[in-house]
């Protein structure tokens, strides 16, 4: 016998499932871009130039990433992002 509660949890064909880490933490597209650039080893000024924003705005995005991932440093944030599958 099929349990109706488990059947309702099956993904709909053709629907894209959200990554597992999205259930734990919500990062904006800009924050995801920021963590990718950090993972490439870019400095804050290089991140700002690549994103087309001011240095202060790039630092703001990094600060948000650190807070949301509960990281102490940018390096720690990249490490967490790799473990969670946010970057690969």
Secondary structure, 3 states (H helix, E strand, C coil): CCCHHHHCCCCCCCCCCCCHHHHCCCCCHHHHHHHHHHHCCCCHHHHHHHHCCCHHHHHHHHHHHHHHHCCCCHHHHHHHHHHHCCCC
